[in-house]
Amino acid sequence: MASRSANSFKVSIHKDTVDILNLQRQAVRFLHALHLITCDQIYDVIIPSTIFALSAYFSGPLLSLPSPSLSLLLSRLPVVISWLYLLVAQFCLHNQRHSESIEEDLINKPWRPLPSGLITQAEAHCLLGLTYTLLIALTPIHFGLIVFKIWLMYTALVLAYNEFGGSDAHGVIRNALNAGGYACFFSSSLQVALGQDVGLTRDAWGWIVMLVTALFTTFHSQDFRDEEGDRVRGRKTVISALGNTAARYLLAGAVTGWSILLPCWFGFDLVRWNLGNLGLGCVGISAAGVVGMTVMGLGRKRDRKLDARMYKTWCVWMVAVCMLPMFATF
């Protein structure tokens, strides 16, 4: 009798251990899948939006914001990054969970969790539901009413882009929705950094509008690397509307023009040297990289690796432009 009880106890322990190990494996699998789903947006959303918030915060009076406090900002920085990651997860799960998106990713990004079979569509739906639960529960309480209103606008843009055909309808519509999304990234990240007691000023909103207008004219930098998959899906982009050559000239011209106009908007002295001109150097070097690689793609066989590097350089250019308010205070 005692022997049977001991054996039953051992079996129970073994079963519990197996269940715990399976739970750990599932948790690791989902975390790995979530990383793969969102990793592209670390470079083109989370880092630029965080830098934008830091730069605008430290610019202080230039954007009619309170004088900066380094200790206060450092305490809020993890909150800013966590907030941006939730927004990115919301967008990416909407964007990658549909059958047509999986077919496109089989061509452009086969390493993603859904085309590679790491998770199923049903599991992606569950992750999306969990993301919405966290956002609805946390945003009004921990981030404030202003951020909650921005999130509602962002959600409408995400749904228009991913669920109602906005990303496929036309290149201008696609870029406009992207610009609206970045306005939400920038404004909400700055608002989280400032805290609930301080609202965004007219000057801060003016800078956001100016910046997203510049991005609106250059967002098609991301489409060159994905041209093949977009063609298979039937997606209408700036490239499909204008042709590859004209779209490259448009990108090169827009990056060059905004790299001159935006510093002038902040009153940079383009002639005399000062510490703030380091920011101009960052903008100029990254802009030259984007323009150079864009022009290199003219009149030659499509080089996806070159276009992917060009897009990453465009992300660096965006970060450099986001830092202009901070450098303008020097």
C-alpha positions as a printed Julia matrix, in Angstrom:
330×3 Matrix{Float64}:
  0.0    0.0     0.0
  2.79   2.4     0.97
  4.68   1.42   -2.19
  1.66   2.28   -4.38
  1.29   5.66   -2.68
  4.97   6.41   -3.2
  4.74   5.46   -6.89
  1.63   7.61   -7.35
  3.42  10.51   -5.7
  6.43  10.09   -8.03
  4.15   9.94  -11.08
  2.37  13.11   -9.93
  5.69  14.93   -9.45
  6.9   13.78  -12.87
  3.66  14.96  -14.52
  3.87  18.35  -12.81
  7.49  18.71  -13.89
  6.62  17.87  -17.5
  3.74  20.37  -17.45
  6.04  23.12  -16.12
  8.68  22.36  -18.76
  6.05  22.42  -21.53
  4.74  25.72  -20.22
  8.26  27.16  -20.23
  8.85  25.95  -23.79
  5.58  27.53  -24.95
  6.45  30.8   -23.22
  9.89  30.86  -24.86
  8.33  30.07  -28.25
  5.82  32.9   -27.98
  8.42  35.38  -26.78
 10.72  34.41  -29.65
  7.81  34.75  -32.1
  6.89  38.16  -30.72
 10.51  39.29  -31.13
 10.58  38.15  -34.76
  7.23  39.8   -35.45
  8.37  43.18  -34.12
 12.16  43.22  -34.65
 12.08  45.25  -37.9
 10.22  48.04  -36.12
 12.9   48.4   -33.47
 14.99  50.26  -36.02
 12.35  52.28  -37.84
  9.89  53.04  -35.01
 11.09  52.39  -31.46
 14.61  53.89  -31.72
 13.6   56.97  -33.8
 10.52  57.68  -31.65
 12.53  57.33  -28.43
 15.23  59.64  -29.81
 12.51  62.08  -30.89
 11.06  62.16  -27.37
 14.5   62.6   -25.78
 15.51  65.38  -28.16
 12.24  67.28  -27.86
 12.32  66.88  -24.08
 15.86  68.24  -23.8
 15.13  71.1   -26.2
 12.88  72.54  -23.47
 12.06  76.23  -24.14
 12.8   75.9   -27.87
  9.5   73.98  -28.18
  7.91  75.89  -25.27
  8.27  72.85  -23.02
  9.36  72.83  -19.34
 13.05  72.89  -18.52
 14.39  69.33  -18.75
 15.19  67.14  -15.75
 17.66  64.35  -16.47
 16.71  62.25  -13.43
 12.99  62.52  -14.24
 13.57  61.56  -17.86
 15.71  58.54  -16.95
 12.93  57.31  -14.68
 10.4   57.59  -17.52
 12.59  56.24  -20.33
 11.72  52.53  -19.73
  8.03  53.52  -19.72
  8.44  55.31  -23.06
 10.11  52.27  -24.64
  7.51  49.86  -23.21
  4.7   52.06  -24.53
  6.22  52.17  -28.03
  6.71  48.4   -28.03
  3.03  47.84  -27.28
  2.08  50.1   -30.2
  4.49  48.27  -32.49
  3.16  44.86  -31.41
 -0.39  46.01  -32.11
  0.49  47.13  -35.64
  2.71  44.17  -36.54
  0.2   41.54  -35.39
 -2.52  43.21  -37.46
 -0.15  43.49  -40.4
  1.21  39.93  -40.46
 -1.71  37.69  -39.43
 -3.71  37.57  -42.69
 -3.26  34.87  -45.34
 -2.24  37.36  -48.05
  0.36  38.85  -45.69
  1.8   35.39  -45.05
  2.04  34.75  -48.81
  3.85  38.06  -49.27
  6.24  37.3   -46.41
  7.08  33.93  -47.98
  8.77  36.01  -50.7
 10.07  39.06  -48.8
 10.58  37.84  -45.22
 10.25  34.04  -44.92
 11.92  34.08  -41.47
  8.87  35.67  -39.86
  6.94  33.42  -37.43
  3.79  32.87  -39.53
  5.38  31.93  -42.9
  8.04  29.86  -41.1
  5.4   27.97  -39.07
  6.7   29.03  -35.66
  3.16  30.07  -34.67
 -0.26  29.63  -36.26
 -2.73  32.29  -37.34
 -4.95  31.38  -34.38
 -2.03  31.94  -32.0
 -1.31  35.3   -33.67
 -4.94  36.29  -33.06
 -4.51  35.36  -29.37
 -1.36  37.5   -29.12
 -3.22  40.4   -30.7
 -6.06  40.02  -28.21
 -3.56  40.02  -25.33
 -1.94  43.18  -26.71
 -5.29  44.97  -26.86
 -6.09  43.83  -23.32
 -2.85  45.34  -22.03
 -3.33  48.59  -23.94
 -6.94  49.08  -22.81
 -6.1   48.24  -19.21
 -2.89  50.27  -18.9
 -3.26  53.33  -21.15
 -5.9   55.44  -19.34
 -4.46  54.76  -15.87
 -0.68  54.67  -16.36
 -0.23  56.91  -19.43
 -3.06  59.4   -19.06
 -6.09  60.62  -20.98
 -4.11  62.52  -23.64
 -2.11  59.4   -24.54
 -5.31  57.35  -24.53
 -6.86  59.72  -27.1
 -3.74  59.48  -29.26
 -3.95  55.68  -28.99
 -7.58  55.69  -30.16
 -6.53  57.69  -33.24
 -3.59  55.34  -33.78
 -5.9   52.31  -33.57
 -8.17  53.81  -36.23
 -5.14  54.28  -38.51
 -3.91  50.72  -37.85
 -7.32  49.3   -38.75
 -7.57  51.46  -41.88
 -4.09  50.36  -42.97
 -4.34  46.64  -42.25
 -8.01  45.66  -42.17
 -9.63  47.97  -44.73
 -7.06  47.9   -47.53
 -5.31  51.2   -46.84
 -1.85  49.7   -47.34
 -2.75  48.36  -50.8
 -5.05  51.07  -52.21
 -2.52  53.66  -53.41
  0.99  54.83  -52.6
 -0.23  58.25  -51.43
 -2.85  56.72  -49.12
 -0.28  54.25  -47.79
  2.21  57.05  -47.06
 -0.48  59.24  -45.49
 -1.5   56.45  -43.1
  2.16  55.86  -42.26
  2.6   59.58  -41.58
 -0.43  59.53  -39.27
  1.01  56.54  -37.45
  4.35  58.26  -36.92
  2.58  61.38  -35.66
  1.02  59.13  -33.01
  4.39  57.5   -32.21
  6.13  60.85  -31.8
  3.39  62.69  -29.92
  2.57  59.85  -27.52
  6.22  59.06  -26.73
  6.9   62.74  -25.95
  3.72  62.95  -23.86
  4.75  59.86  -21.86
  8.2   61.39  -21.32
  6.67  64.66  -20.11
  4.19  62.99  -17.79
  0.45  63.46  -17.31
  0.74  66.93  -15.76
  2.24  68.58  -18.87
  0.59  68.75  -22.26
  2.17  69.13  -25.69
  2.59  72.75  -26.75
  1.7   74.35  -30.09
  5.43  74.51  -30.95
  5.84  70.8   -30.18
  2.88  69.92  -32.39
  4.28  72.18  -35.11
  7.57  70.25  -35.05
  5.71  66.93  -35.2
  3.67  68.08  -38.21
  6.78  69.36  -40.0
  8.67  66.13  -39.32
  5.92  63.73  -40.42
  5.44  65.82  -43.58
  9.09  65.18  -44.4
  8.62  61.47  -43.71
  5.44  61.38  -45.82
  7.46  62.35  -48.9
 10.15  59.73  -48.24
  8.31  56.71  -46.8
  8.57  54.86  -50.1
 12.24  54.24  -49.24
 10.98  51.03  -47.64
  9.19  49.84  -50.8
 12.25  49.27  -53.0
 13.42  46.24  -50.97
  9.89  44.73  -51.01
  9.05  45.5   -54.64
  8.8   41.85  -55.72
  6.45  40.82  -52.91
  4.32  43.96  -53.38
  3.93  43.14  -57.06
  2.8   39.58  -56.29
  0.25  40.88  -53.76
 -0.97  43.56  -56.16
 -0.16  46.36  -53.74
 -0.18  49.86  -55.24
  2.82  51.87  -54.09
  4.63  55.04  -55.1
  6.98  52.81  -57.12
  4.16  51.11  -59.02
  2.53  54.5   -59.7
  5.62  56.44  -60.83
  8.01  53.69  -61.88
 11.22  52.7   -60.14
 13.39  55.41  -61.7
 11.04  58.35  -60.97
 10.44  57.07  -57.43
 14.2   57.02  -56.83
 14.61  60.58  -58.09
 11.7   61.66  -55.85
 13.3   60.05  -52.8
 16.74  61.53  -53.49
 15.29  65.0   -54.06
 13.01  64.9   -51.01
 15.77  63.74  -48.64
 18.1   66.45  -49.98
 15.48  69.18  -49.73
 14.32  68.32  -46.22
 17.92  68.01  -45.02
 18.3   71.72  -45.88
 14.82  72.98  -44.95
 14.46  71.4   -41.49
 17.72  72.82  -40.06
 16.76  76.24  -41.45
 13.38  75.95  -39.69
 15.26  75.7   -36.38
 17.53  78.61  -37.27
 20.79  76.71  -37.67
 23.67  78.82  -38.9
 24.84  76.97  -42.0
 27.97  79.11  -42.32
 29.54  79.58  -38.88
 30.71  76.53  -36.92
 29.34  75.74  -33.47
 28.63  72.61  -31.42
 25.07  72.41  -32.7
 26.38  71.92  -36.21
 27.32  68.37  -35.22
 23.64  67.69  -35.76
 23.88  69.14  -39.25
 26.81  66.83  -39.92
 24.78  63.79  -38.85
 21.88  64.83  -41.09
 24.16  65.59  -44.02
 26.17  62.36  -43.86
 23.11  60.13  -43.5
 21.29  62.03  -46.27
 24.29  61.56  -48.56
 24.19  57.83  -47.8
 20.49  57.57  -48.67
 20.87  59.61  -51.86
 24.0   57.73  -52.93
 22.49  54.27  -52.51
 19.2   55.39  -54.08
 21.01  56.66  -57.17
 23.16  53.51  -57.32
 19.96  51.55  -57.95
 19.22  53.45  -61.16
 19.52  51.61  -64.43
 20.73  48.31  -62.98
 19.34  44.96  -61.98
 17.38  45.2   -58.74
 19.65  44.63  -55.74
 17.53  43.88  -52.66
 20.54  43.95  -50.36
 21.48  47.43  -51.56
 17.89  48.63  -51.17
 17.7   47.1   -47.68
 20.88  48.96  -46.7
 19.46  52.14  -48.19
 16.33  51.78  -46.05
 18.39  51.27  -42.9
 20.38  54.39  -43.81
 17.08  56.23  -44.25
 16.22  55.18  -40.67
 19.55  56.69  -39.53
 18.65  59.88  -41.42
 15.29  59.96  -39.65
 17.02  59.62  -36.26
 19.44  62.43  -37.16
 16.54  64.7   -38.17
 14.7   63.85  -34.93
 17.71  65.16  -32.95
 17.68  68.61  -34.57
 15.77  70.4   -31.74
 18.31  69.25  -29.17
 21.28  70.33  -31.29
 19.57  73.66  -32.0
 19.79  74.54  -28.29
 23.62  74.42  -28.34
